[in-house]
Structures are given as structure tokens and as C-alpha cells.
Amino acid sequence: MPGRSTPVHGCPVHESPLHLVPHTLRPQFRQTYGVEVTGELCPFCVARQQNEFSGDFMQMPVHRIFISEAGRVGVGTYAPHDPTTADIADLVGSVDLSKVSEYGDEGDPRAWSWSGSVFAASRGVLEMIEILKVKREFLYLLLTLTQEKNVKVSRFPLIYLDETIIAHTNLAEFRKFLQESENEALLDRMVIIQVPYTLSYKEEARIYGKLTSSTQAFREVHHRPARAAPGGCVRDPHPHAGGRGERVGNWPRRCACTPARKWRACRAARSTRSTRSTRTKGSRACRPRFVINALSNGIIQSQAKSLTSMDVLLALKDSDRVRRAHGREEKAQVGGLPGDGAPRTSTTAG
């Protein structure tokens, strides 16, 4: 059954039962079963094996678990917060003072709170939300975790953790991260996957369809022919659309007067040509959330139960976010909308 695992019962890091095999028996285990055992037993299981089972690893119980983010089993998440109150204990836990009096030593693994995100994600996935916003000291922890699969916690030896780290951030912060030479060690351990904005008409329509399907106001207004045009027409990195010498600034004016069937065919052909170009396509664009806000403004301002392409484009032009929150590059791309004077072209194209 997918999503299940069988760790050592009671282990806070979901320890693999194979780690119970002593190093002296691992060569024989490999010859007999053809399985290479790597990794060390966590300090908690070591102490439990000695105290409860007199060192007999064959008596350690196992049980079945199911991967669950809600239960913090196999999936751990970490989101940055106020740097003045952020603590490394969010990742690796801390001393449980309520158990120190019971076991008499802060260095006893049973007196440690194993509630950190890296322990919850053991044998699973750790998601680092906006990783470049966390404190730099937290990033140092990931160096040994990504390379040697070890985490160093005070009072304990290196703790072996086998997990996958998935982190995400925005493009502006990542470019700043690349320019700092002290980040080379962490950068060498990363597999970078860029996720630009889509240039496909159908994929753009799916984004807006998902964002509008859960809102009653959107369901009551017909807006399908217009919902994909605004974001796509300012997202193409080429100064000429369609290879006919047509500027990007002319596309909003033309798509407002083009039938939906012809627009879809033209947009699909244009997207195919764009895909063959630079790998940074779609990195500068009107964000989908911005277009959704424009659709909301268009619904509020329109008295009809139908939202046309012209209504969307006018709402996009009139939005305060274009003038206040977007930079000059995006202003130039959105320029040329109906009622905005002569069309302007983007200076960042190409």
C-alpha cells in the first residue's frame, strides 16, 4: 500500500529496523540477503535498546505507520517567521525540562523533545517554505543533512536522517542568493528547478479556472472567453508576436476584438514558437493573482452577467497595483491597453 512504512515502534525519527543490525553482522547480512545496510541507530533507540531490552536488538518491536503531514509522520514543514524569535529548536527540538528531573541528565535522549521538523520528515520529505527568508544559521544545518544525511544536535553524536528536502523561493531572492559567494557550499548541494509563468493558453485558462471555481461571484458571471488573454498577452518575452512585426503592446488591443476560436489558434501557435526560445521565458509577467484581482474589479464594475475581454483589459489597466506595486518592466508590458494612448513595447523583451 503506498504511503506506508514500518519503523521501530516508539522511535521519534521513524527509524528503519535495519539500523538495529550491529556493524559486526552487517557483512553477513549483506551476503545472506543482498541488502546493504547504511546509517546509524538514533540515540533514542540506542538508549531504549540498552535499558529496556538489555541490548538485544531482536526484541525491539516494529509497527506500521502511514505518511501524514497532519500527523507529522514522514512529512515535515518549516515556514520562516520573526527572526528575533526564530529558534533552531523548530528544526531539531530542544531539552524537555519536564523529563530532566525524571532521567537526571539533559544529555539523556529520553529527556530531549524530538519535535523538530527534520525529525518529523525522517524517511520522508521536508518542505522548506521560502527557504531564503530563514536565518543563515538554519541553512548551515542543511549542509551536513543534504550531503552526509547527518544532523548535529548538542549533547548528542551525529544523528542519521534519510529524507528529501524540497525548498522554494521567489526569483528575486534567488538571484540575490546566487551573488553571495558564501552560499557556494549550499548551492552545490541544490538541484535547481525553475518554474516560470506559463505561456500556454490552455494552461493559463486552467489557472484562472481553479482560482475562480470556488467563488460564488465568479460562478455567476460568464467570463471564460476572456480569462486567459490578459496574463498571456503581457508574458511573451519576444518583442514581435507571431513573426509579423506585431508588437506585444498591440496584443491586448487585438485580442479584445478577436473571436475566441481564432484567438485560441493564434495564441497556441505563438506559444509554440515561444517555447523554443530562451529558458527564462515567462519569468517577467503579470502574476496570475494580479489578473484575478483585475477580474474581480471587472465583475464589480460591470452590471451585466458577462465579462468580456475588453472589460478585463480595462480593469487590468485601471488597477492601482499596476502603478504602485509593479516595476517599470511590467508597466511597460501592460502599456498599450485600450484608452492608454499609443501602444508601448516592453524594453525587456528579447
C-alpha positions as CSV (number, residue, x, y, z in Angstrom):
1,M,0.0,0.0,0.0
2,P,1.5,3.4,-1.0
3,G,2.4,5.9,1.8
4,R,3.1,3.3,4.5
5,S,6.3,2.4,6.3
6,T,7.5,0.0,9.0
7,P,9.8,1.8,11.5
8,V,10.9,0.9,15.0
9,H,8.0,1.2,17.4
10,G,8.2,4.4,19.5
11,C,11.1,5.9,17.6
12,P,10.7,9.7,17.2
13,V,12.6,9.7,13.9
14,H,10.8,6.6,12.4
15,E,14.0,4.6,12.5
16,S,14.4,1.8,9.9
17,P,14.6,-1.6,11.6
18,L,17.6,-2.4,9.5
19,H,19.6,0.1,11.6
20,L,19.2,-2.3,14.5
21,V,21.6,-4.8,12.9
22,P,25.1,-4.4,14.5
23,H,28.0,-3.4,12.4
24,T,29.7,-6.7,13.1
25,L,26.8,-8.6,11.5
26,R,26.1,-6.3,8.5
27,P,28.6,-8.0,6.2
28,Q,27.0,-11.4,6.8
29,F,23.6,-9.7,6.5
30,R,24.6,-8.4,3.1
31,Q,25.9,-11.8,1.9
32,T,22.7,-13.6,3.1
33,Y,20.0,-11.2,1.9
34,G,21.8,-9.0,-0.6
35,V,20.9,-5.8,1.3
36,E,23.4,-3.1,2.1
37,V,22.6,-1.5,5.5
38,T,23.7,2.1,5.8
39,G,23.1,4.5,8.6
40,E,23.2,4.6,12.4
41,L,20.7,4.0,15.1
42,C,19.3,7.2,16.6
43,P,20.4,8.0,20.3
44,F,16.8,7.5,21.5
45,C,16.7,3.9,20.2
46,V,20.2,3.2,21.4
47,A,19.2,4.2,25.0
48,R,15.9,2.2,24.8
49,Q,17.6,-0.9,23.5
50,Q,20.1,-0.9,26.3
51,N,17.7,0.0,29.1
52,E,14.5,-2.0,28.1
53,F,15.8,-4.9,26.1
54,S,19.3,-5.4,27.6
55,G,20.9,-4.7,24.2
56,D,19.1,-7.5,22.3
57,F,18.1,-5.8,19.0
58,M,15.9,-8.8,18.1
59,Q,13.5,-7.8,20.8
60,M,12.9,-4.3,19.5
61,P,9.3,-4.0,18.3
62,V,8.2,-2.5,14.9
63,H,4.9,-1.2,13.7
64,R,3.2,0.2,10.6
65,I,2.8,3.9,10.0
66,F,1.2,5.9,7.2
67,I,2.8,9.1,5.8
68,S,0.8,12.1,7.0
69,E,1.6,15.8,7.1
70,A,-1.2,16.4,9.6
71,G,0.2,13.8,11.9
72,R,3.8,14.9,11.3
73,V,4.8,11.5,10.2
74,G,7.2,11.4,7.3
75,V,6.3,14.9,6.2
76,G,7.8,18.0,7.9
77,T,7.2,21.6,7.1
78,Y,9.1,24.8,8.2
79,A,8.0,28.3,7.4
80,P,10.1,31.4,8.4
81,H,8.8,33.8,11.0
82,D,10.1,36.7,13.0
83,P,13.9,36.4,13.0
84,T,14.2,37.8,16.6
85,T,12.1,34.9,17.9
86,A,13.1,32.2,15.5
87,D,14.9,29.3,17.2
88,I,16.8,26.3,15.8
89,A,14.6,24.2,18.1
90,D,11.9,24.5,15.5
91,L,14.1,22.2,13.3
92,V,15.9,19.9,15.8
93,G,13.9,20.2,19.0
94,S,15.2,21.1,22.5
95,V,15.5,19.8,26.0
96,D,12.3,18.7,27.6
97,L,12.6,20.2,31.1
98,S,9.6,18.1,32.4
99,K,11.7,14.9,31.8
100,V,15.0,16.1,33.0
101,S,14.1,15.5,36.7
102,E,12.9,12.0,35.7
103,Y,16.1,10.9,33.9
104,G,18.5,13.3,35.8
105,D,20.5,14.4,32.8
106,E,19.9,16.9,30.0
107,G,22.0,14.7,27.7
108,D,19.8,11.7,28.0
109,P,18.0,11.1,24.7
110,R,14.8,10.4,26.5
111,A,14.8,13.9,28.0
112,W,15.0,15.5,24.6
113,S,12.0,16.8,22.7
114,W,12.1,15.3,19.3
115,S,9.5,17.6,17.9
116,G,11.7,19.3,15.2
117,S,10.7,19.4,11.6
118,V,13.7,17.5,10.4
119,F,12.9,14.6,12.7
120,A,9.2,14.6,11.6
121,A,10.4,14.4,8.0
122,S,12.7,11.4,8.6
123,R,12.3,8.8,5.9
124,G,10.1,11.3,4.0
125,V,10.0,14.8,2.8
126,L,10.9,18.1,4.5
127,E,9.4,21.2,2.9
128,M,11.2,24.5,3.5
129,I,8.8,27.3,2.7
130,E,10.6,30.5,1.4
131,I,13.9,29.0,2.4
132,L,15.9,32.1,1.6
133,K,14.0,34.1,4.3
134,V,15.2,31.9,7.1
135,K,18.1,32.8,9.3
136,R,21.5,31.9,7.9
137,E,22.3,29.7,10.9
138,F,19.4,27.5,9.9
139,L,20.9,27.0,6.4
140,Y,24.1,25.7,7.9
141,L,22.2,22.8,9.4
142,L,21.2,21.7,5.9
143,L,24.9,21.3,4.8
144,T,25.5,18.0,6.6
145,L,21.9,16.9,6.2
146,T,22.0,17.1,2.4
147,Q,25.5,15.7,1.9
148,E,26.1,13.1,4.7
149,K,22.5,12.7,5.9
150,N,23.6,13.7,9.4
151,V,22.3,16.3,11.8
152,K,24.4,17.6,14.7
153,V,22.5,18.3,17.9
154,S,24.1,19.5,21.1
155,R,24.9,16.7,23.7
156,F,24.4,14.0,21.1
157,P,26.5,12.4,18.4
158,L,25.6,12.8,14.7
159,I,22.1,11.7,14.0
160,Y,21.5,9.9,10.8
161,L,18.4,11.1,8.9
162,D,17.4,9.9,5.4
163,E,15.0,12.4,3.9
164,T,14.4,14.6,0.8
165,I,14.4,18.4,1.2
166,I,12.1,20.4,-1.1
167,A,12.5,24.2,-0.8
168,H,11.0,27.0,-2.8
169,T,11.5,30.8,-3.0
170,N,10.9,33.6,-5.4
171,L,13.1,34.6,-8.3
172,A,14.4,37.9,-7.0
173,E,15.7,36.5,-3.7
174,F,17.2,33.5,-5.5
175,R,19.2,35.9,-7.8
176,K,20.5,37.7,-4.7
177,F,21.4,34.3,-3.2
178,L,23.5,33.5,-6.3
179,Q,25.5,36.7,-6.0
180,E,26.8,35.9,-2.5
181,S,29.9,33.8,-2.5
182,E,29.4,32.4,1.0
183,N,26.4,30.4,-0.4
184,E,28.5,28.3,-2.7
185,A,28.6,25.3,-0.4
186,L,24.8,25.2,-0.1
187,L,24.3,25.9,-3.8
188,D,26.5,22.9,-4.8
189,R,24.1,20.7,-2.9
190,M,21.0,22.0,-4.6
191,V,19.1,20.8,-7.7
192,I,17.6,23.9,-9.1
193,I,14.3,23.7,-10.9
194,Q,12.9,27.0,-12.3
195,V,9.1,27.3,-12.6
196,P,8.3,30.2,-14.9
197,Y,4.9,31.5,-15.7
198,T,3.1,29.6,-18.4
199,L,2.8,30.8,-22.0
200,S,0.2,28.3,-22.9
201,Y,-3.4,29.5,-23.4
202,K,-4.9,26.3,-22.1
203,E,-2.7,26.2,-19.0
204,E,-3.4,29.8,-18.3
205,A,-7.1,29.1,-18.5
206,R,-6.7,26.2,-16.0
207,I,-5.1,28.5,-13.5
208,Y,-7.9,31.0,-13.6
209,G,-10.5,28.3,-13.7
210,K,-9.1,26.8,-10.5
211,L,-9.0,30.2,-8.7
212,T,-12.5,31.2,-9.8
213,S,-14.3,28.0,-9.4
214,S,-14.6,28.3,-5.6
215,T,-16.0,31.8,-5.6
216,Q,-19.8,32.3,-6.0
217,A,-19.4,35.7,-7.6
218,F,-17.2,34.3,-10.4
219,R,-19.6,31.4,-11.0
220,E,-22.5,33.8,-11.6
221,V,-20.6,35.7,-14.3
222,H,-19.7,34.4,-17.7
223,H,-16.0,35.1,-18.2
224,R,-14.4,32.1,-19.9
225,P,-13.5,33.7,-23.3
226,A,-11.5,36.4,-21.5
227,R,-9.9,34.9,-18.5
228,A,-6.7,33.6,-20.2
229,A,-5.9,36.5,-22.5
230,P,-4.7,39.3,-20.2
231,G,-1.9,37.3,-18.5
232,G,-0.6,35.7,-21.7
233,C,-0.5,38.8,-23.8
234,V,2.0,40.5,-21.5
235,R,4.0,37.4,-20.7
236,D,5.7,36.7,-24.0
237,P,9.4,37.6,-23.9
238,H,9.6,38.4,-27.7
239,P,9.2,42.0,-28.9
240,H,7.4,40.7,-32.0
241,A,4.3,38.5,-31.7
242,G,3.6,35.9,-34.4
243,G,6.6,36.9,-36.5
244,R,4.6,39.6,-38.5
245,G,6.3,42.6,-36.9
246,E,3.4,43.0,-34.4
247,R,4.4,44.5,-31.1
248,V,3.5,42.9,-27.7
249,G,1.7,46.2,-26.8
250,N,-0.7,45.6,-29.7
251,W,-1.9,42.2,-28.5
252,P,-4.3,43.5,-25.8
253,R,-5.9,45.7,-28.3
254,R,-6.2,43.0,-30.9
255,C,-7.3,40.1,-28.6
256,A,-10.2,42.3,-27.4
257,C,-11.6,42.4,-30.9
258,T,-10.7,38.8,-32.0
259,P,-13.2,35.9,-31.8
260,A,-12.4,33.3,-29.1
261,R,-11.9,30.5,-31.7
262,K,-9.4,32.5,-33.7
263,W,-7.7,33.8,-30.6
264,R,-7.1,30.3,-29.3
265,A,-5.5,29.1,-32.5
266,C,-3.3,32.2,-32.8
267,R,-2.3,32.0,-29.2
268,A,-1.4,28.3,-29.3
269,A,0.9,28.9,-32.4
270,R,2.5,31.8,-30.7
271,S,3.1,29.8,-27.5
272,T,4.8,27.0,-29.5
273,R,7.3,29.5,-31.0
274,S,8.0,31.0,-27.6
275,T,8.7,27.5,-26.1
276,R,11.7,27.1,-28.5
277,S,13.4,30.2,-27.3
278,T,15.1,31.3,-24.1
279,R,14.8,29.2,-21.0
280,T,13.9,32.3,-19.0
281,K,10.6,32.7,-20.8
282,G,7.8,33.8,-18.6
283,S,10.0,34.9,-15.8
284,R,8.7,38.5,-16.0
285,A,5.0,38.8,-16.2
286,C,1.7,39.8,-14.7
287,R,1.2,37.4,-11.9
288,P,-2.0,35.2,-12.0
289,R,-3.1,36.7,-8.7
290,F,-2.9,40.2,-10.2
291,V,-5.1,39.1,-13.2
292,I,-7.6,37.5,-10.7
293,N,-7.8,40.9,-8.9
294,A,-8.4,42.5,-12.3
295,L,-11.3,40.0,-13.0
296,S,-12.7,40.9,-9.6
297,N,-12.6,44.6,-10.3
298,G,-14.2,44.0,-13.7
299,I,-17.1,42.0,-12.1
300,I,-17.7,44.7,-9.6
301,Q,-17.7,47.5,-12.2
302,S,-19.8,45.6,-14.7
303,Q,-23.6,45.5,-14.4
304,A,-24.0,42.6,-16.8
305,K,-23.7,38.9,-16.1
306,S,-21.0,38.6,-18.7
307,L,-17.4,39.7,-18.6
308,T,-15.8,40.5,-22.0
309,S,-12.1,40.7,-22.9
310,M,-12.5,44.5,-23.1
311,D,-13.8,44.6,-19.6
312,V,-10.9,42.6,-18.3
313,L,-8.3,44.7,-20.1
314,L,-9.8,47.9,-18.9
315,A,-9.8,46.6,-15.3
316,L,-6.2,45.5,-15.7
317,K,-5.2,49.0,-16.9
318,D,-7.1,50.8,-14.1
319,S,-5.8,48.6,-11.3
320,D,-3.7,50.6,-8.8
321,R,-1.4,47.6,-8.4
322,V,-0.1,48.2,-11.9
323,R,1.1,51.7,-11.0
324,R,2.1,51.1,-7.4
325,A,3.2,47.5,-6.8
326,H,4.7,46.6,-10.2
327,G,8.0,47.8,-11.5
328,R,8.8,49.7,-14.7
329,E,9.3,46.5,-16.7
330,E,5.7,45.3,-16.0
331,K,4.3,48.8,-16.6
332,A,5.9,48.8,-20.0
333,Q,4.4,45.4,-20.7
334,V,0.9,46.3,-19.6
335,G,1.2,49.6,-21.5
336,G,-0.8,49.9,-24.7
337,L,-4.1,48.8,-23.4
338,P,-7.3,50.5,-24.8
339,G,-7.6,54.0,-23.6
340,D,-3.9,54.3,-22.8
341,G,-2.8,56.2,-25.8
342,A,-0.3,54.8,-28.3
343,P,0.8,51.3,-27.7
344,R,4.2,50.9,-26.0
345,T,6.6,48.0,-26.2
346,S,8.5,46.3,-23.5
347,T,12.1,47.3,-23.1
348,T,12.9,43.9,-21.5
349,A,11.9,41.7,-24.4
350,G,14.3,39.6,-26.3
